[in-house]
Amino acid sequence: MKIKTFYFIRHGQTDLNLRGIVQGKGVDSPLNDTGRKQADAFYQMYKDVPFDKVYTSTLQRTKQTVSQFIADGIPTEEHFGLDEISWGVYEGKEQDDRVASGFQQLVASWKSGDLDLSVETGESPNDLVRRQKLAMEFMLSKKNEETVLICMHGRALRIMLCHLTGISVCKMDDFPHTNTALYVLEFKNGRFTIRDHYNIEHLKDLK
C-alpha cells in the first residue's frame, strides 16, 4: 500500500498573535512582517519537497503562509474543517485577566475530560474533531495526492494531532506549537504515525 505523507504547519505570526488578541475561526487577520519572514523561511527549506497538493483553512493567514508554494503552481484547496476552533464571545478580545481566567478554566476542564465544553457561542473540542474528520476523509480519498502540505491553526493543530494518532484529545497541550512549526505524519495501513515532531529548524536564523 502506498504511504501518504502529510506536512502540517501552523500559520505565520499575525499582529493579533503578537498583541495577545483572541483570533479563532471568526477573526480573519493577515500575517505581519514577522509572519511573512517565517513563511519565507519555511518555503526556502521545503520548496523542493514534491508536494502534490496544498490545503489551507478558509482564513487568509493560512493562505498567505503557503502562498509561495501556491505561486509555484502546486494545486491548492481550502477546507472549513481546517479552520481554527471558534472561541465564541472571546474572539477579537484582548486576553485581559477575565478572558485569561476563562481560558484557564476552559483548558483545565478539557484536560479533565469535558470535551463537549465550549465558550459561549463557540465550539468544543468534540465539535472541532467532527469538522476535522470530514477534512481528513476528503484528503485521504484523493488517490493521487501522496505528499500534501496542510496549513492550519494552533489549537486546531494540537487537536488534530491527538485524534489522528489515537491520543486522547484531553492531552492536546502535550503537542507544542509556534508559528510555522512543522509536524510530518505518515498514513499507512489505516494508521497515522508522526515522522517529524515539532520541527522549527527553519526558524533558527530569524530574530
C-alpha positions as CSV (number, residue, x, y, z in Angstrom):
1,M,0.0,0.0,0.0
2,K,1.2,3.5,-0.8
3,I,2.2,5.8,2.0
4,K,0.6,9.2,2.2
5,T,2.7,11.9,3.8
6,F,1.2,15.0,5.4
7,Y,3.2,18.1,6.3
8,F,1.1,20.0,8.9
9,I,2.2,23.6,9.7
10,R,0.7,26.4,11.8
11,H,0.3,29.7,10.0
12,G,2.8,32.5,10.4
13,Q,2.5,35.3,13.0
14,T,-0.2,37.9,12.9
15,D,-0.3,41.2,14.8
16,L,-3.2,39.8,16.8
17,N,-0.9,36.9,17.9
18,L,1.7,39.5,18.9
19,R,-0.8,41.6,20.9
20,G,-2.5,38.6,22.6
21,I,-5.9,39.1,21.0
22,V,-8.0,36.1,20.6
23,Q,-8.5,35.1,17.0
24,G,-10.3,31.8,16.4
25,K,-12.1,30.9,13.2
26,G,-14.2,34.1,13.2
27,V,-11.3,36.5,13.0
28,D,-9.6,36.7,9.6
29,S,-6.3,38.5,10.3
30,P,-3.4,38.8,7.9
31,L,0.3,37.9,8.5
32,N,2.5,40.6,9.9
33,D,6.1,41.2,8.8
34,T,7.4,38.5,11.1
35,G,4.8,36.1,9.8
36,R,5.9,36.7,6.3
37,K,9.5,36.1,7.2
38,Q,8.5,32.8,8.9
39,A,6.6,31.8,5.9
40,D,9.5,32.6,3.6
41,A,11.9,30.7,5.8
42,F,9.6,27.6,5.7
43,Y,9.4,27.9,1.9
44,Q,13.1,28.1,1.5
45,M,13.7,25.0,3.5
46,Y,10.8,22.9,2.0
47,K,10.4,24.2,-1.6
48,D,12.0,21.1,-3.1
49,V,9.6,18.7,-1.4
50,P,7.4,17.3,-4.2
51,F,4.0,18.4,-2.8
52,D,1.1,17.1,-4.8
53,K,-1.4,19.4,-3.1
54,V,-1.6,22.3,-0.7
55,Y,-4.6,22.5,1.7
56,T,-5.4,25.6,3.8
57,S,-8.2,26.7,6.1
58,T,-10.6,29.3,4.8
59,L,-8.7,32.1,6.6
60,Q,-6.2,34.3,4.9
61,R,-3.4,33.8,7.4
62,T,-3.0,30.2,6.3
63,K,-3.2,31.0,2.6
64,Q,-0.6,33.7,2.9
65,T,1.7,31.4,4.8
66,V,1.9,28.9,1.9
67,S,1.4,31.5,-0.9
68,Q,4.9,30.8,-2.4
69,F,4.1,27.1,-2.8
70,I,0.8,28.1,-4.5
71,A,2.7,30.5,-6.7
72,D,4.9,27.6,-7.8
73,G,1.8,26.1,-9.4
74,I,1.0,23.4,-6.7
75,P,-2.7,22.8,-6.8
76,T,-4.5,24.2,-3.7
77,E,-7.8,23.9,-1.9
78,E,-9.3,25.3,1.2
79,H,-11.5,23.3,3.6
80,F,-13.6,24.6,6.5
81,G,-12.6,21.6,8.5
82,L,-9.1,23.1,8.9
83,D,-10.3,26.3,10.4
84,E,-9.3,27.2,13.9
85,I,-11.7,26.4,16.8
86,S,-14.3,29.0,17.4
87,W,-13.6,30.9,20.6
88,G,-17.1,32.3,20.6
89,V,-17.6,35.5,22.6
90,Y,-13.8,35.7,23.3
91,E,-12.9,36.3,19.6
92,G,-11.4,39.7,18.9
93,K,-10.9,40.4,22.6
94,E,-7.6,41.1,24.4
95,Q,-6.6,38.4,26.9
96,D,-7.2,40.6,30.0
97,D,-7.5,39.0,33.4
98,R,-11.1,38.0,32.9
99,V,-10.5,36.4,29.5
100,A,-7.3,34.7,30.6
101,S,-9.0,33.3,33.7
102,G,-11.8,32.0,31.5
103,F,-9.3,30.3,29.2
104,Q,-7.5,28.7,32.1
105,Q,-10.8,27.2,33.4
106,L,-11.8,26.0,30.0
107,V,-8.5,24.3,29.2
108,A,-8.5,22.7,32.7
109,S,-11.9,21.3,32.0
110,W,-10.7,19.9,28.7
111,K,-7.7,18.3,30.3
112,S,-10.1,16.6,32.8
113,G,-12.1,15.2,30.0
114,D,-15.0,17.6,29.4
115,L,-14.5,17.8,25.7
116,D,-18.1,19.0,25.0
117,L,-17.5,22.2,26.9
118,S,-17.2,25.4,24.8
119,V,-17.0,29.2,25.2
120,E,-20.4,30.8,24.8
121,T,-21.4,30.7,21.1
122,G,-18.1,28.8,20.4
123,E,-17.0,25.3,19.6
124,S,-16.0,22.4,21.8
125,P,-13.0,20.1,21.0
126,N,-15.5,17.4,20.0
127,D,-17.2,19.9,17.6
128,L,-13.9,20.6,16.1
129,V,-12.9,16.9,15.8
130,R,-16.1,16.3,13.8
131,R,-15.1,19.1,11.3
132,Q,-11.5,17.8,11.1
133,K,-12.6,14.3,10.4
134,L,-14.6,15.5,7.4
135,A,-11.5,17.3,6.1
136,M,-9.2,14.3,6.6
137,E,-11.7,11.9,5.0
138,F,-11.8,14.2,2.0
139,M,-8.0,14.4,1.7
140,L,-7.4,10.7,2.2
141,S,-9.9,10.0,-0.6
142,K,-7.6,11.7,-3.1
143,K,-5.6,8.8,-4.6
144,N,-3.1,10.9,-6.5
145,E,-2.2,13.1,-3.6
146,E,0.7,11.3,-1.9
147,T,2.6,14.2,-0.4
148,V,0.4,17.0,1.0
149,L,1.1,20.3,2.7
150,I,-1.6,21.5,5.2
151,C,-1.6,24.9,6.8
152,M,-3.9,25.4,9.7
153,H,-4.0,26.9,13.2
154,G,-2.5,26.3,16.7
155,R,-5.3,24.9,18.8
156,A,-6.8,23.1,15.9
157,L,-3.4,21.5,15.0
158,R,-3.0,20.2,18.5
159,I,-6.4,18.6,18.5
160,M,-5.8,17.2,15.0
161,L,-2.6,15.5,16.1
162,C,-4.3,13.9,19.0
163,H,-7.1,12.1,17.2
164,L,-5.1,11.2,14.1
165,T,-2.5,9.4,16.3
166,G,-5.0,7.8,18.7
167,I,-4.1,10.0,21.6
168,S,-6.9,11.4,23.9
169,V,-7.8,14.9,22.9
170,C,-7.5,15.7,26.6
171,K,-3.8,15.7,26.0
172,M,-3.8,18.3,23.3
173,D,-1.4,20.5,25.2
174,D,1.3,17.8,25.0
175,F,1.9,19.0,21.5
176,P,3.9,22.2,21.4
177,H,3.3,24.7,18.6
178,T,4.6,28.0,17.4
179,N,4.0,29.9,14.2
180,T,5.0,27.8,11.2
181,A,6.1,24.8,13.4
182,L,6.0,21.6,11.4
183,Y,4.7,18.1,12.1
184,V,5.1,15.4,9.5
185,L,2.7,12.4,9.6
186,E,2.6,9.3,7.5
187,F,-0.5,7.4,6.8
188,K,-0.1,3.7,6.0
189,N,-2.4,0.7,6.5
190,G,-5.1,2.9,8.0
191,R,-2.9,4.4,10.7
192,F,-1.1,7.7,11.2
193,T,2.4,7.9,12.7
194,I,4.4,11.0,13.5
195,R,7.7,11.1,11.4
196,D,8.8,14.6,12.5
197,H,7.7,16.2,15.7
198,Y,7.7,20.0,16.2
199,N,10.3,20.8,13.7
200,I,11.3,24.6,13.9
201,E,14.7,24.3,12.2
202,H,13.7,26.7,9.5
203,L,13.2,29.4,12.2
204,K,16.7,29.3,13.8
205,D,18.1,32.3,11.9
206,L,15.1,34.5,12.4
207,K,15.3,37.2,15.0
